[in-house]
């Protein structure tokens, strides 16, 4: 769990990583874990390398078995829990505003969600 400061409101906020269930959407994952403000798209969009996505999954209690090519569709970053193309980072250069926290493109993808 990371602690940060919301500059515009000058109050402490917590941000935590959670791995959702297959097909789940991040806003539901966050709400289910006590974070009603939903996902943090900016933090999720920072996961543009295998190393970064692996570290965030580890914070969520999951160890990536392998890596999938970077993607920028709903549900990314994600894990497929497969031996050869498990965890996928966000495509570098794609704006955080493109992240959709209310959708998951594939029912067999478990999203990695930054909750705030």
N, CA and C atoms as an extended XYZ file, in Angstrom:
348
Properties=species:S:1:pos:R:3:atomname:S:1:resname:S:1:resid:I:1 pbc="F F F"
N         0.847       -1.162        0.000 N   UNK     1
C         0.000        0.000        0.000 CA  UNK     1
C         0.895        1.228        0.000 C   UNK     1
N         0.532        2.198       -0.813 N   UNK     2
C         1.284        3.441       -0.881 CA  UNK     2
C         0.437        4.562       -0.297 C   UNK     2
N         1.080        5.521        0.316 N   UNK     3
C         0.385        6.682        0.867 CA  UNK     3
C         0.801        7.879        0.028 C   UNK     3
N        -0.150        8.699       -0.338 N   UNK     4
C         0.154        9.887       -1.124 CA  UNK     4
C        -0.630       11.068       -0.608 C   UNK     4
N        -0.414       12.205       -1.201 N   UNK     5
C        -1.154       13.405       -0.830 CA  UNK     5
C        -1.863       13.916       -2.062 C   UNK     5
N        -3.140       14.139       -1.937 N   UNK     6
C        -3.934       14.724       -3.002 CA  UNK     6
C        -3.687       16.224       -2.946 C   UNK     6
N        -2.934       16.742       -3.888 N   UNK     7
C        -2.489       18.135       -3.823 CA  UNK     7
C        -3.630       19.139       -3.793 C   UNK     7
N        -4.688       18.892       -4.556 N   UNK     8
C        -5.759       19.874       -4.622 CA  UNK     8
C        -6.589       19.923       -3.341 C   UNK     8
N        -6.613       18.846       -2.568 N   UNK     9
C        -7.416       18.831       -1.356 CA  UNK     9
C        -6.567       18.780       -0.085 C   UNK     9
N        -5.277       18.570       -0.229 N   UNK    10
C        -4.356       18.516        0.909 CA  UNK    10
C        -4.800       17.525        1.970 C   UNK    10
N        -5.252       16.369        1.521 N   UNK    11
C        -5.613       15.327        2.472 CA  UNK    11
C        -4.917       14.041        2.064 C   UNK    11
N        -4.658       13.199        3.044 N   UNK    12
C        -4.008       11.933        2.759 CA  UNK    12
C        -4.978       10.984        2.078 C   UNK    12
N        -4.472       10.288        1.077 N   UNK    13
C        -5.262        9.253        0.429 CA  UNK    13
C        -4.403        8.005        0.333 C   UNK    13
N        -5.041        6.868        0.332 N   UNK    14
C        -4.330        5.614        0.173 CA  UNK    14
C        -4.610        5.057       -1.205 C   UNK    14
N        -3.607        4.399       -1.776 N   UNK    15
C        -3.760        3.737       -3.058 CA  UNK    15
C        -3.247        2.321       -2.877 C   UNK    15
N        -4.033        1.362       -3.297 N   UNK    16
C        -3.689       -0.035       -3.119 CA  UNK    16
C        -3.931       -0.791       -4.413 C   UNK    16
N        -3.104       -1.801       -4.665 N   UNK    17
C        -3.263       -2.665       -5.834 CA  UNK    17
C        -4.065       -3.901       -5.457 C   UNK    17
N        -5.014       -4.265       -6.326 N   UNK    18
C        -5.809       -5.472       -6.155 CA  UNK    18
C        -5.899       -6.210       -7.486 C   UNK    18
N        -5.829       -7.528       -7.422 N   UNK    19
C        -6.064       -8.368       -8.602 CA  UNK    19
C        -7.518       -8.810       -8.539 C   UNK    19
N        -8.268       -8.472       -9.571 N   UNK    20
C        -9.667       -8.861       -9.622 CA  UNK    20
C        -9.830      -10.298      -10.083 C   UNK    20
N       -11.048      -10.762      -10.044 N   UNK    21
C       -11.380      -12.087      -10.563 CA  UNK    21
C       -11.481      -12.009      -12.086 C   UNK    21
N       -11.430      -13.147      -12.741 N   UNK    22
C       -11.572      -13.172      -14.199 CA  UNK    22
C       -12.854      -12.458      -14.615 C   UNK    22
N       -12.719      -11.539      -15.561 N   UNK    23
C       -13.862      -10.815      -16.094 CA  UNK    23
C       -14.354       -9.654      -15.259 C   UNK    23
N       -13.840       -9.496      -14.057 N   UNK    24
C       -14.289       -8.416      -13.181 CA  UNK    24
C       -13.776       -7.071      -13.702 C   UNK    24
N       -14.442       -5.989      -13.341 N   UNK    25
C       -14.012       -4.646      -13.736 CA  UNK    25
C       -13.431       -3.930      -12.522 C   UNK    25
N       -12.493       -3.032      -12.766 N   UNK    26
C       -11.760       -2.405      -11.664 CA  UNK    26
C       -12.629       -1.592      -10.709 C   UNK    26
N       -13.627       -0.900      -11.206 N   UNK    27
C       -14.452       -0.137      -10.272 CA  UNK    27
C       -15.147       -1.067       -9.277 C   UNK    27
N       -15.548       -2.252       -9.714 N   UNK    28
C       -16.146       -3.235       -8.801 CA  UNK    28
C       -15.108       -3.797       -7.844 C   UNK    28
N       -13.909       -4.083       -8.364 N   UNK    29
C       -12.821       -4.582       -7.516 CA  UNK    29
C       -12.534       -3.577       -6.409 C   UNK    29
N       -12.430       -2.319       -6.785 N   UNK    30
C       -12.128       -1.277       -5.802 CA  UNK    30
C       -13.251       -1.141       -4.775 C   UNK    30
N       -14.485       -1.092       -5.243 N   UNK    31
C       -15.621       -0.967       -4.326 CA  UNK    31
C       -15.691       -2.158       -3.376 C   UNK    31
N       -15.460       -3.355       -3.893 N   UNK    32
C       -15.500       -4.564       -3.066 CA  UNK    32
C       -14.434       -4.552       -1.973 C   UNK    32
N       -13.372       -3.774       -2.193 N   UNK    33
C       -12.273       -3.713       -1.230 CA  UNK    33
C       -12.263       -2.418       -0.423 C   UNK    33
N       -13.385       -1.710       -0.429 N   UNK    34
C       -13.522       -0.528        0.412 CA  UNK    34
C       -12.991        0.762       -0.178 C   UNK    34
N       -12.850        0.814       -1.502 N   UNK    35
C       -12.369        2.023       -2.169 CA  UNK    35
C       -13.458        2.522       -3.122 C   UNK    35
N       -14.431        3.268       -2.600 N   UNK    36
C       -15.584        3.679       -3.410 CA  UNK    36
C       -15.264        4.687       -4.510 C   UNK    36
N       -14.077        5.296       -4.469 N   UNK    37
C       -13.720        6.275       -5.502 CA  UNK    37
C       -13.243        5.618       -6.787 C   UNK    37
N       -13.172        4.294       -6.805 N   UNK    38
C       -12.826        3.582       -8.029 CA  UNK    38
C       -11.342        3.492       -8.294 C   UNK    38
N       -11.029        3.265       -9.554 N   UNK    39
C        -9.637        3.009       -9.915 CA  UNK    39
C        -8.875        4.298      -10.187 C   UNK    39
N        -7.562        4.189      -10.069 N   UNK    40
C        -6.651        5.298      -10.326 CA  UNK    40
C        -6.014        5.055      -11.694 C   UNK    40
N        -6.594        5.639      -12.716 N   UNK    41
C        -6.133        5.430      -14.091 CA  UNK    41
C        -4.685        5.856      -14.291 C   UNK    41
N        -4.286        6.932      -13.640 N   UNK    42
C        -2.912        7.427      -13.793 CA  UNK    42
C        -1.903        6.386      -13.310 C   UNK    42
N        -2.170        5.794      -12.147 N   UNK    43
C        -1.264        4.775      -11.602 CA  UNK    43
C        -1.253        3.533      -12.487 C   UNK    43
N        -2.413        3.140      -12.972 N   UNK    44
C        -2.490        1.959      -13.825 CA  UNK    44
C        -1.744        2.186      -15.137 C   UNK    44
N        -1.818        3.393      -15.679 N   UNK    45
C        -1.159        3.709      -16.948 CA  UNK    45
C         0.361        3.772      -16.816 C   UNK    45
N         0.870        3.833      -15.590 N   UNK    46
C         2.322        3.829      -15.376 CA  UNK    46
C         2.926        2.438      -15.559 C   UNK    46
N         2.102        1.408      -15.594 N   UNK    47
C         2.599        0.027      -15.687 CA  UNK    47
C         2.857       -0.342      -17.145 C   UNK    47
N         3.919        0.210      -17.705 N   UNK    48
C         4.213        0.055      -19.128 CA  UNK    48
C         5.338       -0.929      -19.429 C   UNK    48
N         5.871       -1.580      -18.410 N   UNK    49
C         6.924       -2.578      -18.629 CA  UNK    49
C         6.575       -3.848      -17.861 C   UNK    49
N         7.205       -4.935      -18.251 N   UNK    50
C         6.993       -6.196      -17.532 CA  UNK    50
C         7.414       -6.062      -16.075 C   UNK    50
N         8.500       -5.352      -15.831 N   UNK    51
C         9.000       -5.190      -14.464 CA  UNK    51
C         8.005       -4.420      -13.599 C   UNK    51
N         7.441       -3.364      -14.151 N   UNK    52
C         6.483       -2.556      -13.382 CA  UNK    52
C         5.194       -3.324      -13.110 C   UNK    52
N         4.695       -4.034      -14.112 N   UNK    53
C         3.451       -4.776      -13.903 CA  UNK    53
C         3.689       -5.939      -12.937 C   UNK    53
N         4.854       -6.570      -13.004 N   UNK    54
C         5.171       -7.664      -12.073 CA  UNK    54
C         5.242       -7.150      -10.635 C   UNK    54
N         5.855       -5.982      -10.444 N   UNK    55
C         5.967       -5.411       -9.097 CA  UNK    55
C         4.591       -5.060       -8.531 C   UNK    55
N         3.722       -4.501       -9.361 N   UNK    56
C         2.378       -4.147       -8.892 CA  UNK    56
C         1.558       -5.402       -8.593 C   UNK    56
N         1.664       -6.421       -9.446 N   UNK    57
C         0.963       -7.676       -9.160 CA  UNK    57
C         1.469       -8.280       -7.852 C   UNK    57
N         2.768       -8.181       -7.614 N   UNK    58
C         3.325       -8.713       -6.369 CA  UNK    58
C         2.723       -7.992       -5.167 C   UNK    58
N         2.535       -6.678       -5.283 N   UNK    59
C         1.899       -5.915       -4.201 CA  UNK    59
C         0.457       -6.371       -3.985 C   UNK    59
N        -0.155       -6.894       -5.040 N   UNK    60
C        -1.528       -7.397       -4.947 CA  UNK    60
C        -1.564       -8.859       -4.503 C   UNK    60
N        -0.383       -9.443       -4.255 N   UNK    61
C        -0.330      -10.816       -3.772 CA  UNK    61
C        -0.255      -11.874       -4.852 C   UNK    61
N         0.109      -11.480       -6.063 N   UNK    62
C         0.171      -12.422       -7.179 CA  UNK    62
C         1.546      -12.349       -7.830 C   UNK    62
N         2.083      -13.497       -8.220 N   UNK    63
C         3.365      -13.551       -8.913 CA  UNK    63
C         3.133      -13.917      -10.374 C   UNK    63
N         3.558      -13.040      -11.264 N   UNK    64
C         3.420      -13.296      -12.699 CA  UNK    64
C         4.272      -14.496      -13.096 C   UNK    64
N         3.689      -15.374      -13.894 N   UNK    65
C         4.393      -16.573      -14.356 CA  UNK    65
C         5.147      -16.324      -15.658 C   UNK    65
N         4.699      -15.345      -16.412 N   UNK    66
C         5.279      -14.993      -17.704 CA  UNK    66
C         4.636      -13.671      -18.118 C   UNK    66
N         4.938      -13.220      -19.330 N   UNK    67
C         4.414      -11.920      -19.750 CA  UNK    67
C         3.778      -11.967      -21.126 C   UNK    67
N         2.717      -11.224      -21.246 N   UNK    68
C         1.928      -11.039      -22.461 CA  UNK    68
C         2.386       -9.709      -23.055 C   UNK    68
N         2.215       -9.506      -24.320 N   UNK    69
C         2.523       -8.213      -24.915 CA  UNK    69
C         1.657       -7.118      -24.314 C   UNK    69
N         2.173       -5.906      -24.309 N   UNK    70
C         1.430       -4.766      -23.766 CA  UNK    70
C         0.137       -4.557      -24.553 C   UNK    70
N        -0.898       -4.124      -23.845 N   UNK    71
C        -2.201       -3.889      -24.451 CA  UNK    71
C        -2.772       -2.568      -23.937 C   UNK    71
N        -3.809       -2.067      -24.624 N   UNK    72
C        -4.445       -0.823      -24.183 CA  UNK    72
C        -5.964       -0.898      -24.282 C   UNK    72
N        -6.511       -2.084      -24.088 N   UNK    73
C        -7.966       -2.215      -24.098 CA  UNK    73
C        -8.485       -2.459      -22.687 C   UNK    73
N        -9.803       -2.416      -22.548 N   UNK    74
C       -10.448       -2.541      -21.240 CA  UNK    74
C       -10.026       -3.825      -20.537 C   UNK    74
N        -9.659       -3.682      -19.274 N   UNK    75
C        -9.205       -4.815      -18.480 CA  UNK    75
C        -7.699       -4.871      -18.325 C   UNK    75
N        -6.978       -4.001      -19.029 N   UNK    76
C        -5.518       -3.938      -18.953 CA  UNK    76
C        -5.129       -2.924      -17.885 C   UNK    76
N        -4.088       -3.205      -17.098 N   UNK    77
C        -3.232       -4.390      -17.052 CA  UNK    77
C        -3.990       -5.602      -16.500 C   UNK    77
N        -3.547       -6.806      -16.911 N   UNK    78
C        -4.279       -8.007      -16.531 CA  UNK    78
C        -3.357       -9.209      -16.382 C   UNK    78
N        -3.942      -10.270      -15.814 N   UNK    79
C        -3.302      -11.582      -15.742 CA  UNK    79
C        -4.248      -12.593      -16.361 C   UNK    79
N        -3.667      -13.531      -17.112 N   UNK    80
C        -4.441      -14.640      -17.670 CA  UNK    80
C        -4.177      -15.931      -16.905 C   UNK    80
N        -3.214      -15.901      -15.979 N   UNK    81
C        -2.835      -17.081      -15.188 CA  UNK    81
C        -2.431      -18.246      -16.078 C   UNK    81
N        -1.724      -17.934      -17.148 N   UNK    82
C        -1.243      -18.960      -18.070 CA  UNK    82
C         0.281      -19.034      -17.994 C   UNK    82
N         0.859      -20.174      -18.341 N   UNK    83
C         2.308      -20.317      -18.201 CA  UNK    83
C         3.136      -19.505      -19.200 C   UNK    83
N         2.590      -19.181      -20.369 N   UNK    84
C         3.414      -18.548      -21.398 CA  UNK    84
C         3.112      -17.086      -21.702 C   UNK    84
N         1.981      -16.572      -21.309 N   UNK    85
C         1.662      -15.156      -21.568 CA  UNK    85
C         0.702      -14.636      -20.504 C   UNK    85
N         1.164      -14.645      -19.278 N   UNK    86
C         0.336      -14.359      -18.110 CA  UNK    86
C        -0.004      -12.877      -17.953 C   UNK    86
N         0.942      -12.062      -17.536 N   UNK    87
C         0.680      -10.670      -17.153 CA  UNK    87
C         0.969       -9.697      -18.289 C   UNK    87
N         0.064       -8.742      -18.471 N   UNK    88
C         0.220       -7.758      -19.543 CA  UNK    88
C         0.285       -6.347      -18.990 C   UNK    88
N         1.304       -5.584      -19.406 N   UNK    89
C         1.370       -4.168      -19.041 CA  UNK    89
C         0.491       -3.321      -19.960 C   UNK    89
N         0.349       -2.065      -19.599 N   UNK    90
C        -0.364       -1.065      -20.398 CA  UNK    90
C         0.570       -0.609      -21.518 C   UNK    90
N         0.048       -0.333      -22.689 N   UNK    91
C         0.852        0.112      -23.823 CA  UNK    91
C         1.401        1.514      -23.570 C   UNK    91
N         2.723        1.642      -23.584 N   UNK    92
C         3.370        2.940      -23.369 CA  UNK    92
C         2.885        3.943      -24.408 C   UNK    92
N         2.692        5.173      -23.965 N   UNK    93
C         2.265        6.235      -24.865 CA  UNK    93
C         0.760        6.368      -24.997 C   UNK    93
N         0.012        5.401      -24.481 N   UNK    94
C        -1.446        5.488      -24.519 CA  UNK    94
C        -1.894        6.271      -23.287 C   UNK    94
N        -2.715        7.300      -23.454 N   UNK    95
C        -3.097        8.128      -22.303 CA  UNK    95
C        -3.902        7.363      -21.254 C   UNK    95
N        -3.712        7.764      -20.014 N   UNK    96
C        -4.440        7.146      -18.906 CA  UNK    96
C        -5.946        7.290      -19.087 C   UNK    96
N        -6.368        8.345      -19.748 N   UNK    97
C        -7.802        8.560      -19.961 CA  UNK    97
C        -8.431        7.448      -20.804 C   UNK    97
N        -7.607        6.663      -21.484 N   UNK    98
C        -8.106        5.545      -22.294 CA  UNK    98
C        -8.463        4.327      -21.452 C   UNK    98
N        -8.017        4.299      -20.203 N   UNK    99
C        -8.337        3.167      -19.327 CA  UNK    99
C        -9.816        3.222      -18.967 C   UNK    99
N       -10.490        2.093      -19.121 N   UNK   100
C       -11.908        1.997      -18.792 CA  UNK   100
C       -12.048        1.119      -17.553 C   UNK   100
N       -12.393        1.727      -16.445 N   UNK   101
C       -12.503        1.006      -15.173 CA  UNK   101
C       -13.843        0.298      -15.003 C   UNK   101
N       -14.729        0.447      -15.977 N   UNK   102
C       -16.045       -0.183      -15.913 CA  UNK   102
C       -16.238       -1.245      -16.979 C   UNK   102
N       -15.139       -1.736      -17.557 N   UNK   103
C       -15.249       -2.759      -18.594 CA  UNK   103
C       -14.036       -3.680      -18.536 C   UNK   103
N       -14.209       -4.867      -19.083 N   UNK   104
C       -13.127       -5.835      -19.225 CA  UNK   104
C       -13.383       -6.547      -20.550 C   UNK   104
N       -12.454       -6.416      -21.479 N   UNK   105
C       -12.656       -6.948      -22.828 CA  UNK   105
C       -12.768       -8.463      -22.892 C   UNK   105
N       -12.196       -9.157      -21.909 N   UNK   106
C       -12.180      -10.620      -21.964 CA  UNK   106
C       -12.532      -11.217      -20.610 C   UNK   106
N       -13.445      -12.150      -20.614 N   UNK   107
C       -13.907      -12.779      -19.390 CA  UNK   107
C       -12.876      -13.638      -18.692 C   UNK   107
N       -11.799      -14.000      -19.390 N   UNK   108
C       -10.765      -14.822      -18.760 CA  UNK   108
C        -9.543      -13.996      -18.345 C   UNK   108
N        -9.670      -12.673      -18.346 N   UNK   109
C        -8.601      -11.788      -17.888 CA  UNK   109
C        -8.952      -11.265      -16.498 C   UNK   109
N        -7.994      -11.368      -15.577 N   UNK   110
C        -8.157      -10.820      -14.227 CA  UNK   110
C        -7.441       -9.470      -14.193 C   UNK   110
N        -8.168       -8.375      -14.002 N   UNK   111
C        -7.538       -7.060      -14.047 CA  UNK   111
C        -6.692       -6.769      -12.806 C   UNK   111
N        -5.671       -5.957      -13.009 N   UNK   112
C        -4.870       -5.429      -11.908 CA  UNK   112
C        -5.331       -3.992      -11.720 C   UNK   112
N        -5.845       -3.695      -10.546 N   UNK   113
C        -6.485       -2.410      -10.310 CA  UNK   113
C        -5.776       -1.603       -9.237 C   UNK   113
N        -5.497       -0.351       -9.556 N   UNK   114
C        -5.016        0.606       -8.562 CA  UNK   114
C        -6.261        1.282       -8.010 C   UNK   114
N        -6.491        1.134       -6.722 N   UNK   115
C        -7.692        1.697       -6.113 CA  UNK   115
C        -7.320        2.868       -5.223 C   UNK   115
N        -8.173        3.892       -5.265 N   UNK   116
C        -7.887        5.096       -4.473 CA  UNK   116
C        -9.038        5.445       -3.560 C   UNK   116
